[in-house]
Amino acid sequence: MDDSELLARARDALDDAYVPYSEYEVGAAILTESGEVFAGCNIENANYSNSLHAEEVAVGRAIKAGHRDFERIVVTSGERDGVTPCGMCRQTLAEFCDDDTPVLCDTGDGFDRYTLGELIPNTISPETLGK
């Protein structure tokens, strides 16, 4: 699957976002190593700490379907402003992705491209927990 198809899936997820407080829609699509795509959107709650982020929803859907290996992720917003995953989502992605996993952030006319390791160096990992 090419980047534009993955972006289309992330943008489609924006339609399902529940954002009555921030009015800031976020969509994400994650491509598994086996070629399946799982999309997610943000789901807000009046208690912001209970809100779900699009990347977490996408990862959760993939995990529920039995996937643990991801090839790349695309993140978009209704603003097409190059939004990157927040720190919490970066750590969630780091649980299942390598440092070199591409993270593509929709700018409307292209992508800002990162690796997960660039976005969150020195993550908390099973190896660091043993230290």
N, CA, C and O atoms as a printed pandas DataFrame, in Angstrom:
     atom_number atom_name residue_name chain_id  residue_number  x_coord  y_coord  z_coord
0              1         N          MET        A               1    0.852   -1.178    0.000
1              2        CA          MET        A               1    0.000    0.000    0.000
2              3         C          MET        A               1    0.893    1.235    0.000
3              4         O          MET        A               1    1.852    1.320    0.767
4              5         N          ASP        A               2    0.572    2.181   -0.861
5              6        CA          ASP        A               2    1.401    3.387   -0.914
6              7         C          ASP        A               2    0.918    4.421    0.106
7              8         O          ASP        A               2   -0.144    4.282    0.714
8              9         N          ASP        A               3    1.733    5.454    0.268
9             10        CA          ASP        A               3    1.464    6.475    1.278
10            11         C          ASP        A               3    0.132    7.190    1.054
11            12         O          ASP        A               3   -0.562    7.510    2.019
12            13         N          SER        A               4   -0.231    7.443   -0.195
13            14        CA          SER        A               4   -1.479    8.175   -0.463
14            15         C          SER        A               4   -2.706    7.348   -0.076
15            16         O          SER        A               4   -3.705    7.900    0.385
16            17         N          GLU        A               5   -2.636    6.032   -0.258
17            18        CA          GLU        A               5   -3.747    5.173    0.154
18            19         C          GLU        A               5   -3.869    5.135    1.678
19            20         O          GLU        A               5   -4.974    5.159    2.221
20            21         N          LEU        A               6   -2.744    5.076    2.350
21            22        CA          LEU        A               6   -2.753    5.072    3.805
22            23         C          LEU        A               6   -3.279    6.406    4.338
23            24         O          LEU        A               6   -4.026    6.444    5.315
24            25         N          LEU        A               7   -2.880    7.492    3.687
25            26        CA          LEU        A               7   -3.391    8.814    4.051
26            27         C          LEU        A               7   -4.903    8.891    3.867
27            28         O          LEU        A               7   -5.606    9.454    4.707
28            29         N          ALA        A               8   -5.397    8.331    2.781
29            30        CA          ALA        A               8   -6.847    8.348    2.542
30            31         C          ALA        A               8   -7.592    7.640    3.667
31            32         O          ALA        A               8   -8.662    8.089    4.077
32            33         N          ARG        A               9   -7.041    6.543    4.168
33            34        CA          ARG        A               9   -7.685    5.819    5.270
34            35         C          ARG        A               9   -7.668    6.654    6.548
35            36         O          ARG        A               9   -8.645    6.662    7.298
36            37         N          ALA        A              10   -6.566    7.356    6.798
37            38        CA          ALA        A              10   -6.494    8.226    7.983
38            39         C          ALA        A              10   -7.486    9.380    7.861
39            40         O          ALA        A              10   -8.168    9.724    8.826
40            41         N          ARG        A              11   -7.563    9.975    6.669
41            42        CA          ARG        A              11   -8.510   11.076    6.465
42            43         C          ARG        A              11   -9.955   10.600    6.576
43            44         O          ARG        A              11  -10.802   11.332    7.090
44            45         N          ASP        A              12  -10.252    9.399    6.109
45            46        CA          ASP        A              12  -11.599    8.847    6.258
46            47         C          ASP        A              12  -11.978    8.723    7.730
47            48         O          ASP        A              12  -13.134    8.931    8.098
48            49         N          ALA        A              13  -11.010    8.386    8.562
49            50        CA          ALA        A              13  -11.281    8.230    9.994
50            51         C          ALA        A              13  -11.708    9.544   10.641
51            52         O          ALA        A              13  -12.383    9.535   11.670
52            53         N          LEU        A              14  -11.322   10.671   10.048
53            54        CA          LEU        A              14  -11.716   11.971   10.600
54            55         C          LEU        A              14  -13.230   12.104   10.692
55            56         O          LEU        A              14  -13.745   12.781   11.582
56            57         N          ASP        A              15  -13.944   11.458    9.770
57            58        CA          ASP        A              15  -15.405   11.544    9.755
58            59         C          ASP        A              15  -16.037   10.989   11.022
59            60         O          ASP        A              15  -17.154   11.369   11.374
60            61         N          ASP        A              16  -15.340   10.101   11.706
61            62        CA          ASP        A              16  -15.883    9.466   12.906
62            63         C          ASP        A              16  -15.398   10.112   14.202
63            64         O          ASP        A              16  -15.809    9.700   15.287
64            65         N          ALA        A              17  -14.534   11.113   14.102
65            66        CA          ALA        A              17  -14.000   11.752   15.309
66            67         C          ALA        A              17  -15.131   12.365   16.138
67            68         O          ALA        A              17  -16.080   12.941   15.607
68            69         N          TYR        A              18  -14.996   12.220   17.442
69            70        CA          TYR        A              18  -15.945   12.824   18.385
70            71         C          TYR        A              18  -15.171   13.883   19.160
71            72         O          TYR        A              18  -14.436   13.568   20.096
72            73         N          VAL        A              19  -15.344   15.140   18.760
73            74        CA          VAL        A              19  -14.518   16.223   19.307
74            75         C          VAL        A              19  -15.360   17.454   19.685
75            76         O          VAL        A              19  -15.114   18.546   19.172
76            77         N          PRO        A              20  -16.339   17.287   20.568
77            78        CA          PRO        A              20  -17.205   18.413   20.892
78            79         C          PRO        A              20  -16.514   19.513   21.699
79            80         O          PRO        A              20  -17.039   20.623   21.790
80            81         N          TYR        A              21  -15.364   19.235   22.277
81            82        CA          TYR        A              21  -14.697   20.215   23.139
82            83         C          TYR        A              21  -13.600   20.971   22.402
83            84         O          TYR        A              21  -13.594   22.202   22.399
84            85         N          SER        A              22  -12.686   20.260   21.785
85            86        CA          SER        A              22  -11.588   20.922   21.076
86            87         C          SER        A              22  -11.954   21.269   19.639
87            88         O          SER        A              22  -11.391   22.193   19.053
88            89         N          GLU        A              23  -12.897   20.527   19.080
89            90        CA          GLU        A              23  -13.255   20.650   17.663
90            91         C          GLU        A              23  -12.036   20.436   16.761
91            92         O          GLU        A              23  -11.955   21.001   15.670
92            93         N          TYR        A              24  -11.101   19.625   17.222
93            94        CA          TYR        A              24   -9.868   19.329   16.500
94            95         C          TYR        A              24   -9.842   17.836   16.181
95            96         O          TYR        A              24   -9.497   17.014   17.030
96            97         N          GLU        A              25  -10.207   17.504   14.960
97            98        CA          GLU        A              25  -10.286   16.109   14.519
98            99         C          GLU        A              25   -8.903   15.575   14.181
99           100         O          GLU        A              25   -8.107   16.242   13.520
100          101         N          VAL        A              26   -8.632   14.366   14.644
101          102        CA          VAL        A              26   -7.388   13.679   14.311
102          103         C          VAL        A              26   -7.738   12.275   13.830
103          104         O          VAL        A              26   -8.591   11.601   14.407
104          105         N          GLY        A              27   -7.075   11.855   12.779
105          106        CA          GLY        A              27   -7.224   10.508   12.254
106          107         C          GLY        A              27   -5.858    9.875   12.101
107          108         O          GLY        A              27   -4.862   10.562   11.874
108          109         N          ALA        A              28   -5.820    8.580   12.226
109          110        CA          ALA        A              28   -4.562    7.852   12.065
110          111         C          ALA        A              28   -4.849    6.541   11.354
111          112         O          ALA        A              28   -5.927    5.965   11.501
112          113         N          ALA        A              29   -3.885    6.081   10.591
113          114        CA          ALA        A              29   -3.964    4.765    9.960
114          115         C          ALA        A              29   -2.609    4.101   10.111
115          116         O          ALA        A              29   -1.567    4.700    9.844
116          117         N          ILE        A              30   -2.646    2.857   10.544
117          118        CA          ILE        A              30   -1.417    2.110   10.757
118          119         C          ILE        A              30   -1.421    0.897    9.830
119          120         O          ILE        A              30   -2.404    0.162    9.742
120          121         N          LEU        A              31   -0.310    0.710    9.149
121          122        CA          LEU        A              31   -0.145   -0.402    8.225
122          123         C          LEU        A              31    0.629   -1.502    8.927
123          124         O          LEU        A              31    1.724   -1.271    9.438
124          125         N          THR        A              32    0.054   -2.708    8.950
125          126        CA          THR        A              32    0.738   -3.834    9.578
126          127         C          THR        A              32    1.741   -4.440    8.602
127          128         O          THR        A              32    1.678   -4.208    7.395
128          129         N          GLU        A              33    2.654   -5.211    9.146
129          130        CA          GLU        A              33    3.644   -5.895    8.314
130          131         C          GLU        A              33    2.972   -6.825    7.308
131          132         O          GLU        A              33    3.525   -7.088    6.241
132          133         N          SER        A              34    1.767   -7.330    7.646
133          134        CA          SER        A              34    1.060   -8.240    6.733
134          135         C          SER        A              34    0.223   -7.502    5.695
135          136         O          SER        A              34   -0.422   -8.132    4.857
136          137         N          GLY        A              35    0.229   -6.157    5.743
137          138        CA          GLY        A              35   -0.474   -5.375    4.731
138          139         C          GLY        A              35   -1.870   -4.928    5.100
139          140         O          GLY        A              35   -2.541   -4.282    4.295
140          141         N          GLU        A              36   -2.329   -5.258    6.305
141          142        CA          GLU        A              36   -3.640   -4.791    6.735
142          143         C          GLU        A              36   -3.531   -3.384    7.316
143          144         O          GLU        A              36   -2.490   -2.995    7.846
144          145         N          VAL        A              37   -4.627   -2.629    7.207
145          146        CA          VAL        A              37   -4.656   -1.254    7.706
146          147         C          VAL        A              37   -5.719   -1.148    8.792
147          148         O          VAL        A              37   -6.821   -1.682    8.667
148          149         N          PHE        A              38   -5.360   -0.448    9.851
149          150        CA          PHE        A              38   -6.293   -0.167   10.934
150          151         C          PHE        A              38   -6.285    1.331   11.173
151          152         O          PHE        A              38   -5.233    1.942   11.365
152          153         N          ALA        A              39   -7.469    1.906   11.156
153          154        CA          ALA        A              39   -7.598    3.358   11.318
154          155         C          ALA        A              39   -8.249    3.672   12.659
155          156         O          ALA        A              39   -8.951    2.846   13.243
156          157         N          GLY        A              40   -7.999    4.874   13.123
157          158        CA          GLY        A              40   -8.608    5.342   14.360
158          159         C          GLY        A              40   -8.812    6.838   14.311
159          160         O          GLY        A              40   -8.199    7.539   13.507
160          161         N          CYS        A              41   -9.679    7.318   15.179
161          162        CA          CYS        A              41   -9.944    8.745   15.299
162          163         C          CYS        A              41   -9.920    9.109   16.774
163          164         O          CYS        A              41  -10.006    8.237   17.638
164          165         N          ASN        A              42   -9.800   10.406   17.059
165          166        CA          ASN        A              42   -9.840   10.815   18.456
166          167         C          ASN        A              42  -11.279   10.832   18.955
167          168         O          ASN        A              42  -12.215   11.140   18.217
168          169         N          ILE        A              43  -11.423   10.494   20.224
169          170        CA          ILE        A              43  -12.724   10.417   20.875
170          171         C          ILE        A              43  -12.592   11.159   22.200
171          172         O          ILE        A              43  -11.986   10.655   23.146
172          173         N          GLU        A              44  -13.158   12.353   22.259
173          174        CA          GLU        A              44  -13.000   13.190   23.450
174          175         C          GLU        A              44  -14.010   12.832   24.531
175          176         O          GLU        A              44  -15.036   12.198   24.289
176          177         N          ASN        A              45  -13.669   13.266   25.718
177          178        CA          ASN        A              45  -14.494   13.089   26.892
178          179         C          ASN        A              45  -14.440   14.397   27.672
179          180         O          ASN        A              45  -13.422   15.089   27.649
180          181         N          ALA        A              46  -15.521   14.740   28.361
181          182        CA          ALA        A              46  -15.530   15.973   29.152
182          183         C          ALA        A              46  -14.366   16.001   30.144
183          184         O          ALA        A              46  -13.844   17.072   30.453
184          185         N          ASN        A              47  -13.960   14.840   30.640
185          186        CA          ASN        A              47  -12.748   14.714   31.437
186          187         C          ASN        A              47  -11.629   14.394   30.449
187          188         O          ASN        A              47  -11.444   13.237   30.071
188          189         N          TYR        A              48  -10.893   15.403   30.038
189          190        CA          TYR        A              48   -9.924   15.226   28.949
190          191         C          TYR        A              48   -8.994   14.033   29.138
191          192         O          TYR        A              48   -8.591   13.409   28.157
192          193         N          SER        A              49   -8.649   13.705   30.373
193          194        CA          SER        A              49   -7.714   12.598   30.572
194          195         C          SER        A              49   -8.328   11.259   30.166
195          196         O          SER        A              49   -7.599   10.280   30.008
196          197         N          ASN        A              50   -9.631   11.193   29.996
197          198        CA          ASN        A              50  -10.282    9.968   29.545
198          199         C          ASN        A              50  -10.437    9.920   28.028
199          200         O          ASN        A              50  -10.971    8.945   27.500
200          201         N          SER        A              51   -9.989   10.936   27.329
201          202        CA          SER        A              51  -10.091   10.962   25.874
202          203         C          SER        A              51   -9.169    9.927   25.259
203          204         O          SER        A              51   -8.130    9.584   25.822
204          205         N          LEU        A              52   -9.566    9.435   24.093
205          206        CA          LEU        A              52   -8.756    8.486   23.337
206          207         C          LEU        A              52   -8.151    9.203   22.141
207          208         O          LEU        A              52   -8.818   10.003   21.485
208          209         N          HIS        A              53   -6.906    8.919   21.864
209          210        CA          HIS        A              53   -6.226    9.545   20.738
210          211         C          HIS        A              53   -6.306    8.629   19.529
211          212         O          HIS        A              53   -6.372    7.408   19.666
212          213         N          ALA        A              54   -6.300    9.219   18.359
213          214        CA          ALA        A              54   -6.480    8.468   17.116
214          215         C          ALA        A              54   -5.450    7.358   16.958
215          216         O          ALA        A              54   -5.784    6.246   16.548
216          217         N          GLU        A              55   -4.200    7.660   17.284
217          218        CA          GLU        A              55   -3.140    6.668   17.139
218          219         C          GLU        A              55   -3.380    5.480   18.072
219          220         O          GLU        A              55   -3.172    4.330   17.684
220          221         N          GLU        A              56   -3.816    5.760   19.298
221          222        CA          GLU        A              56   -4.091    4.686   20.251
222          223         C          GLU        A              56   -5.259    3.811   19.792
223          224         O          GLU        A              56   -5.233    2.590   19.946
224          225         N          VAL        A              57   -6.283    4.456   19.226
225          226        CA          VAL        A              57   -7.428    3.694   18.727
226          227         C          VAL        A              57   -6.982    2.784   17.586
227          228         O          VAL        A              57   -7.376    1.619   17.534
228          229         N          ALA        A              58   -6.165    3.305   16.671
229          230        CA          ALA        A              58   -5.677    2.495   15.550
230          231         C          ALA        A              58   -4.829    1.325   16.049
231          232         O          ALA        A              58   -5.006    0.194   15.596
232          233         N          VAL        A              59   -3.918    1.589   16.971
233          234        CA          VAL        A              59   -3.080    0.527   17.521
234          235         C          VAL        A              59   -3.953   -0.495   18.251
235          236         O          VAL        A              59   -3.757   -1.701   18.095
236          237         N          GLY        A              60   -4.902   -0.025   19.038
237          238        CA          GLY        A              60   -5.780   -0.938   19.767
238          239         C          GLY        A              60   -6.571   -1.853   18.848
239          240         O          GLY        A              60   -6.729   -3.041   19.131
240          241         N          ARG        A              61   -7.063   -1.308   17.762
241          242        CA          ARG        A              61   -7.807   -2.121   16.796
242          243         C          ARG        A              61   -6.894   -3.178   16.173
243          244         O          ARG        A              61   -7.299   -4.326   15.987
244          245         N          ALA        A              62   -5.664   -2.784   15.854
245          246        CA          ALA        A              62   -4.721   -3.732   15.267
246          247         C          ALA        A              62   -4.351   -4.828   16.263
247          248         O          ALA        A              62   -4.303   -6.004   15.902
248          249         N          ILE        A              63   -4.092   -4.452   17.498
249          250        CA          ILE        A              63   -3.731   -5.423   18.530
250          251         C          ILE        A              63   -4.881   -6.403   18.743
251          252         O          ILE        A              63   -4.668   -7.611   18.849
252          253         N          LYS        A              64   -6.106   -5.869   18.805
253          254        CA          LYS        A              64   -7.277   -6.730   18.996
254          255         C          LYS        A              64   -7.403   -7.757   17.869
255          256         O          LYS        A              64   -7.877   -8.872   18.088
256          257         N          ALA        A              65   -6.977   -7.376   16.666
257          258        CA          ALA        A              65   -7.040   -8.277   15.512
258          259         C          ALA        A              65   -5.820   -9.203   15.424
259          260         O          ALA        A              65   -5.681   -9.966   14.468
260          261         N          GLY        A              66   -4.945   -9.129   16.421
261          262        CA          GLY        A              66   -3.819  -10.055   16.477
262          263         C          GLY        A              66   -2.518   -9.564   15.878
263          264         O          GLY        A              66   -1.586  -10.352   15.710
264          265         N          HIS        A              67   -2.428   -8.280   15.551
265          266        CA          HIS        A              67   -1.211   -7.739   14.936
266          267         C          HIS        A              67   -0.326   -7.065   15.985
267          268         O          HIS        A              67   -0.810   -6.385   16.889
268          269         N          ARG        A              68    0.978   -7.272   15.840
269          270        CA          ARG        A              68    1.944   -6.660   16.754
270          271         C          ARG        A              68    3.103   -5.998   16.006
271          272         O          ARG        A              68    3.946   -5.340   16.616
272          273         N          ASP        A              69    3.142   -6.177   14.686
273          274        CA          ASP        A              69    4.252   -5.654   13.887
274          275         C          ASP        A              69    3.705   -4.651   12.880
275          276         O          ASP        A              69    2.837   -4.974   12.070
276          277         N          PHE        A              70    4.227   -3.433   12.945
277          278        CA          PHE        A              70    3.713   -2.354   12.111
278          279         C          PHE        A              70    4.787   -1.817   11.185
279          280         O          PHE        A              70    5.955   -1.698   11.555
280          281         N          GLU        A              71    4.359   -1.493    9.964
281          282        CA          GLU        A              71    5.284   -1.010    8.942
282          283         C          GLU        A              71    5.404    0.511    8.966
283          284         O          GLU        A              71    6.508    1.049    8.889
284          285         N          ARG        A              72    4.258    1.212    9.072
285          286        CA          ARG        A              72    4.283    2.676    9.149
286          287         C          ARG        A              72    2.922    3.191    9.592
287          288         O          ARG        A              72    1.922    2.472    9.586
288          289         N          ILE        A              73    2.924    4.467    9.978
289          290        CA          ILE        A              73    1.695    5.101   10.444
290          291         C          ILE        A              73    1.576    6.479    9.807
291          292         O          ILE        A              73    2.565    7.185    9.614
292          293         N          VAL        A              74    0.337    6.841    9.488
293          294        CA          VAL        A              74    0.034    8.176    8.983
294          295         C          VAL        A              74   -0.899    8.843    9.979
295          296         O          VAL        A              74   -1.848    8.228   10.467
296          297         N          VAL        A              75   -0.621   10.102   10.276
297          298        CA          VAL        A              75   -1.463   10.901   11.174
298          299         C          VAL        A              75   -1.910   12.144   10.418
299          300         O          VAL        A              75   -1.123   12.775    9.712
300          301         N          THR        A              76   -3.175   12.484   10.575
301          302        CA          THR        A              76   -3.727   13.666    9.922
302          303         C          THR        A              76   -4.633   14.404   10.896
303          304         O          THR        A              76   -4.996   13.881   11.950
304          305         N          SER        A              77   -4.985   15.606   10.531
305          306        CA          SER        A              77   -5.998   16.360   11.280
306          307         C          SER        A              77   -6.875   17.075   10.265
307          308         O          SER        A              77   -6.522   17.197    9.092
308          309         N          GLY        A              78   -8.011   17.541   10.731
309          310        CA          GLY        A              78   -8.883   18.317    9.869
310          311         C          GLY        A              78   -8.210   19.586    9.379
311          312         O          GLY        A              78   -8.593   20.142    8.349
312          313         N          GLU        A              79   -7.216   20.040   10.112
313          314        CA          GLU        A              79   -6.479   21.261    9.768
314          315         C          GLU        A              79   -5.362   21.014    8.762
315          316         O          GLU        A              79   -4.851   21.959    8.162
316          317         N          ARG        A              80   -4.978   19.755    8.573
317          318        CA          ARG        A              80   -3.849   19.390    7.694
318          319         C          ARG        A              80   -2.599   20.181    8.072
319          320         O          ARG        A              80   -1.919   20.740    7.212
320          321         N          ASP        A              81   -2.309   20.218    9.373
321          322        CA          ASP        A              81   -1.245   21.062    9.905
322          323         C          ASP        A              81    0.023   20.309   10.299
323          324         O          ASP        A              81    0.859   20.836   11.034
324          325         N          GLY        A              82    0.165   19.084    9.815
325          326        CA          GLY        A              82    1.371   18.328   10.121
326          327         C          GLY        A              82    1.431   17.815   11.546
327          328         O          GLY        A              82    2.517   17.560   12.066
328          329         N          VAL        A              83    0.279   17.659   12.187
329          330        CA          VAL        A              83    0.242   17.208   13.577
330          331         C          VAL        A              83    1.037   15.916   13.732
331          332         O          VAL        A              83    0.949   15.010   12.903
332          333         N          THR        A              84    1.811   15.850   14.805
333          334        CA          THR        A              84    2.573   14.646   15.134
334          335         C          THR        A              84    1.890   13.952   16.315
335          336         O          THR        A              84    1.119   14.580   17.040
336          337         N          PRO        A              85    2.167   12.673   16.509
337          338        CA          PRO        A              85    1.636   12.005   17.697
338          339         C          PRO        A              85    2.147   12.688   18.965
339          340         O          PRO        A              85    3.293   13.135   19.020
340          341         N          CYS        A              86    1.296   12.764   19.975
341          342        CA          CYS        A              86    1.717   13.343   21.255
342          343         C          CYS        A              86    2.674   12.376   21.953
343          344         O          CYS        A              86    2.873   11.256   21.484
344          345         N          GLY        A              87    3.253   12.792   23.041
345          346        CA          GLY        A              87    4.204   11.957   23.767
346          347         C          GLY        A              87    3.623   10.632   24.207
347          348         O          GLY        A              87    4.286    9.600   24.099
348          349         N          MET        A              88    2.394   10.641   24.704
349          350        CA          MET        A              88    1.761    9.408   25.151
350          351         C          MET        A              88    1.593    8.439   23.981
351          352         O          MET        A              88    1.856    7.244   24.116
352          353         N          CYS        A              89    1.154    8.961   22.833
353          354        CA          CYS        A              89    0.986    8.103   21.652
354          355         C          CYS        A              89    2.329    7.616   21.132
355          356         O          CYS        A              89    2.437    6.486   20.656
356          357         N          ARG        A              90    3.342    8.449   21.217
357          358        CA          ARG        A              90    4.678    8.031   20.786
358          359         C          ARG        A              90    5.153    6.847   21.618
359          360         O          ARG        A              90    5.717    5.892   21.085
360          361         N          GLN        A              91    4.923    6.912   22.924
361          362        CA          GLN        A              91    5.320    5.804   23.792
362          363         C          GLN        A              91    4.511    4.553   23.477
363          364         O          GLN        A              91    5.059    3.451   23.479
364          365         N          THR        A              92    3.216    4.705   23.204
365          366        CA          THR        A              92    2.386    3.560   22.819
366          367         C          THR        A              92    2.917    2.940   21.541
367          368         O          THR        A              92    3.043    1.719   21.452
368          369         N          LEU        A              93    3.233    3.770   20.543
369          370        CA          LEU        A              93    3.784    3.251   19.294
370          371         C          LEU        A              93    5.116    2.546   19.532
371          372         O          LEU        A              93    5.401    1.528   18.902
372          373         N          ALA        A              94    5.935    3.086   20.443
373          374        CA          ALA        A              94    7.249    2.507   20.716
374          375         C          ALA        A              94    7.147    1.102   21.300
375          376         O          ALA        A              94    8.089    0.317   21.194
376          377         N          GLU        A              95    6.022    0.783   21.909
377          378        CA          GLU        A              95    5.830   -0.564   22.446
378          379         C          GLU        A              95    5.786   -1.607   21.327
379          380         O          GLU        A              95    6.155   -2.763   21.532
380          381         N          PHE        A              96    5.331   -1.188   20.144
381          382        CA          PHE        A              96    5.102   -2.135   19.052
382          383         C          PHE        A              96    5.902   -1.833   17.784
383          384         O          PHE        A              96    5.877   -2.628   16.844
384          385         N          CYS        A              97    6.601   -0.716   17.740
385          386        CA          CYS        A              97    7.319   -0.299   16.534
386          387         C          CYS        A              97    8.799   -0.151   16.820
387          388         O          CYS        A              97    9.197    0.114   17.955
388          389         N          ASP        A              98    9.605   -0.321   15.801
389          390        CA          ASP        A              98   11.034   -0.069   15.904
390          391         C          ASP        A              98   11.304    1.428   15.809
391          392         O          ASP        A              98   10.448    2.198   15.372
392          393         N          ASP        A              99   12.491    1.826   16.220
393          394        CA          ASP        A              99   12.888    3.234   16.114
394          395         C          ASP        A              99   12.834    3.747   14.681
395          396         O          ASP        A              99   12.611    4.937   14.459
396          397         N          ASP        A             100   13.036    2.863   13.708
397          398        CA          ASP        A             100   13.067    3.303   12.316
398          399         C          ASP        A             100   11.698    3.236   11.632
399          400         O          ASP        A             100   11.615    3.450   10.423
400          401         N          THR        A             101   10.632    2.947   12.369
401          402        CA          THR        A             101    9.288    2.923   11.791
402          403         C          THR        A             101    8.920    4.327   11.311
403          404         O          THR        A             101    8.989    5.279   12.088
404          405         N          PRO        A             102    8.529    4.471   10.038
405          406        CA          PRO        A             102    8.151    5.784    9.521
406          407         C          PRO        A             102    6.833    6.286   10.127
407          408         O          PRO        A             102    5.866    5.538   10.272
408          409         N          VAL        A             103    6.831    7.566   10.472
409          410        CA          VAL        A             103    5.636    8.267   10.933
410          411         C          VAL        A             103    5.436    9.433    9.974
411          412         O          VAL        A             103    6.249   10.356    9.930
412          413         N          LEU        A             104    4.346    9.388    9.204
413          414        CA          LEU        A             104    4.065   10.416    8.200
414          415         C          LEU        A             104    2.961   11.321    8.722
415          416         O          LEU        A             104    1.906   10.847    9.143
416          417         N          CYS        A             105    3.203   12.610    8.694
417          418        CA          CYS        A             105    2.274   13.593    9.247
418          419         C          CYS        A             105    1.779   14.488    8.114
419          420         O          CYS        A             105    2.565   15.158    7.444
420          421         N          ASP        A             106    0.476   14.484    7.917
421          422        CA          ASP        A             106   -0.196   15.140    6.793
422          423         C          ASP        A             106   -0.099   16.664    6.880
423          424         O          ASP        A             106   -0.545   17.269    7.854
424          425         N          THR        A             107    0.488   17.271    5.853
425          426        CA          THR        A             107    0.578   18.731    5.777
426          427         C          THR        A             107   -0.403   19.312    4.753
427          428         O          THR        A             107   -0.384   20.513    4.481
428          429         N          GLY        A             108   -1.244   18.469    4.199
429          430        CA          GLY        A             108   -2.210   18.928    3.211
430          431         C          GLY        A             108   -1.724   18.767    1.788
431          432         O          GLY        A             108   -2.482   18.349    0.913
432          433         N          ASP        A             109   -0.464   19.097    1.549
433          434        CA          ASP        A             109    0.094   18.942    0.206
434          435         C          ASP        A             109    1.297   18.006    0.209
435          436         O          ASP        A             109    2.100   18.004   -0.724
436          437         N          GLY        A             110    1.409   17.223    1.255
437          438        CA          GLY        A             110    2.506   16.273    1.390
438          439         C          GLY        A             110    2.593   15.787    2.823
439          440         O          GLY        A             110    1.608   15.793    3.562
440          441         N          PHE        A             111    3.783   15.367    3.199
441          442        CA          PHE        A             111    3.998   14.831    4.535
442          443         C          PHE        A             111    5.243   15.437    5.155
443          444         O          PHE        A             111    6.218   15.729    4.462
444          445         N          ASP        A             112    5.202   15.624    6.463
445          446        CA          ASP        A             112    6.422   15.729    7.247
446          447         C          ASP        A             112    6.738   14.292    7.620
447          448         O          ASP        A             112    5.883   13.587    8.156
448          449         N          ARG        A             113    7.953   13.854    7.343
449          450        CA          ARG        A             113    8.331   12.458    7.569
450          451         C          ARG        A             113    9.335   12.372    8.706
451          452         O          ARG        A             113   10.321   13.108    8.756
452          453         N          TYR        A             114    9.053   11.456    9.609
453          454        CA          TYR        A             114    9.916   11.216   10.756
454          455         C          TYR        A             114   10.087    9.705   10.907
455          456         O          TYR        A             114    9.356    8.920   10.304
456          457         N          THR        A             115   11.045    9.325   11.704
457          458        CA          THR        A             115   11.055    7.962   12.230
458          459         C          THR        A             115   10.571    8.077   13.668
459          460         O          THR        A             115   10.659    9.137   14.287
460          461         N          LEU        A             116   10.063    6.978   14.181
461          462        CA          LEU        A             116    9.597    7.013   15.564
462          463         C          LEU        A             116   10.742    7.366   16.506
463          464         O          LEU        A             116   10.543    8.084   17.486
464          465         N          GLY        A             117   11.939    6.866   16.213
465          466        CA          GLY        A             117   13.098    7.178   17.043
466          467         C          GLY        A             117   13.434    8.661   17.065
467          468         O          GLY        A             117   13.925    9.171   18.072
468          469         N          GLU        A             118   13.172    9.361   15.956
469          470        CA          GLU        A             118   13.388   10.812   15.937
470          471         C          GLU        A             118   12.376   11.517   16.835
471          472         O          GLU        A             118   12.700   12.495   17.510
472          473         N          LEU        A             119   11.149   11.007   16.833
473          474        CA          LEU        A             119   10.089   11.645   17.612
474          475         C          LEU        A             119   10.178   11.342   19.103
475          476         O          LEU        A             119    9.793   12.168   19.930
476          477         N          ILE        A             120   10.681   10.167   19.444
477          478        CA          ILE        A             120   10.798    9.801   20.861
478          479         C          ILE        A             120   12.052    8.957   21.076
479          480         O          ILE        A             120   11.989    7.728   21.091
480          481         N          PRO        A             121   13.186    9.626   21.242
481          482        CA          PRO        A             121   14.424    8.884   21.513
482          483         C          PRO        A             121   14.419    8.359   22.952
483          484         O          PRO        A             121   13.752    8.914   23.826
484          485         N          ASN        A             122   15.162    7.300   23.177
485          486        CA          ASN        A             122   15.342    6.759   24.530
486          487         C          ASN        A             122   14.024    6.432   25.217
487          488         O          ASN        A             122   13.775    6.866   26.342
488          489         N          THR        A             123   13.190    5.673   24.540
489          490        CA          THR        A             123   11.879    5.324   25.080
490          491         C          THR        A             123   11.989    4.409   26.286
491          492         O          THR        A             123   13.028    3.797   26.536
492          493         N          ILE        A             124   10.911    4.334   27.014
493          494        CA          ILE        A             124   10.778    3.331   28.069
494          495         C          ILE        A             124   10.483    2.026   27.353
495          496         O          ILE        A             124    9.557    1.951   26.545
496          497         N          SER        A             125   11.265    1.001   27.643
497          498        CA          SER        A             125   11.110   -0.276   26.954
498          499         C          SER        A             125   11.270   -1.408   27.967
499          500         O          SER        A             125   11.687   -1.173   29.102
500          501         N          PRO        A             126   10.944   -2.621   27.564
501          502        CA          PRO        A             126   11.179   -3.741   28.475
502          503         C          PRO        A             126   12.635   -3.814   28.945
503          504         O          PRO        A             126   12.917   -4.200   30.080
504          505         N          GLU        A             127   13.553   -3.435   28.048
505          506        CA          GLU        A             127   14.971   -3.459   28.416
506          507         C          GLU        A             127   15.297   -2.418   29.482
507          508         O          GLU        A             127   16.075   -2.694   30.395
508          509         N          THR        A             128   14.711   -1.224   29.377
509          510        CA          THR        A             128   15.029   -0.182   30.365
510          511         C          THR        A             128   14.350   -0.462   31.703
511          512         O          THR        A             128   14.826    0.007   32.737
512          513         N          LEU        A             129   13.270   -1.201   31.705
513          514        CA          LEU        A             129   12.596   -1.527   32.959
514          515         C          LEU        A             129   13.450   -2.445   33.822
515          516         O          LEU        A             129   13.311   -2.461   35.045
516          517         N          GLY        A             130   14.324   -3.202   33.190
517          518        CA          GLY        A             130   15.184   -4.118   33.931
518          519         C          GLY        A             130   16.405   -3.445   34.544
519          520         O          GLY        A             130   17.147   -4.077   35.297
520          521         N          LYS        A             131   16.617   -2.185   34.233
521          522        CA          LYS        A             131   17.807   -1.483   34.733
522          523         C          LYS        A             131   17.638   -1.047   36.162
523          524         O          LYS        A             131   18.544   -0.443   36.735
